[in-house]
């Protein structure tokens, strides 16, 4: 895009054009602009199927869709279950429409990410709450299948009506567990939102303190912490300097 086109795009996307969403039993005010198709812009409420994430301008359209929608969970492999929660892994290449719809939905609540309309290079890990009616999406994170920069997470979101339940830290933990399995040191893609940064700093700090307590009195290095936690050295240094933990070394 040239300078004039970029300026026009920034102006057009500066303000949100969808005021609210209806998502299952939840009605929620949106935060930011999302590039849904033109016919879905400038509407007071966008109605979204909580299973396949298809979107409709009217409640009647969603109701008609619900009568034929066969999904009761994200269209991927269930790779984790504990209590009422499950994690599903969805391949952007195998389920592009679902992953595109998930990206549209996430952009309503993320200001620092840009959609590039290519979901095939990514894996999406969707967290659900489960009941007798199905698996209800509460949040997700995405990651590149192959990241040259060592990113173990590209985008993370807990839907607003499920925040303050610990799901954000669970998603971060899950991303690092995958890094541990892959034996690859991980770090999230930048930039991070303010909320995302605070969540990560809190998570990193907890893991570093746990390591220091377990190894108190022993000699260890930042590389040792990285090997145990899969947290990148630059992220460990950031936490140590921020909270002056270097006095332990």
Secondary structure by P-SEA (a helix, b strand, c coil): ccaaaaaaaaaaaccccccccccccbbbbbccccccccccccccbbbbccccccccccaaaaaaaaacccccccccccccccccbbbbbbbccccaaaaaaaaaaaaacccccccccccccbbbbbbbbbccccbbbccbbbbbcccccccccccccccccccccaaaaaaaaaaaaaaaaacbbbbccccccaaaaaaaaaaaaaaaaaaaaaaccccccaaaaaaaccccaaaaaaaaaaacccccc
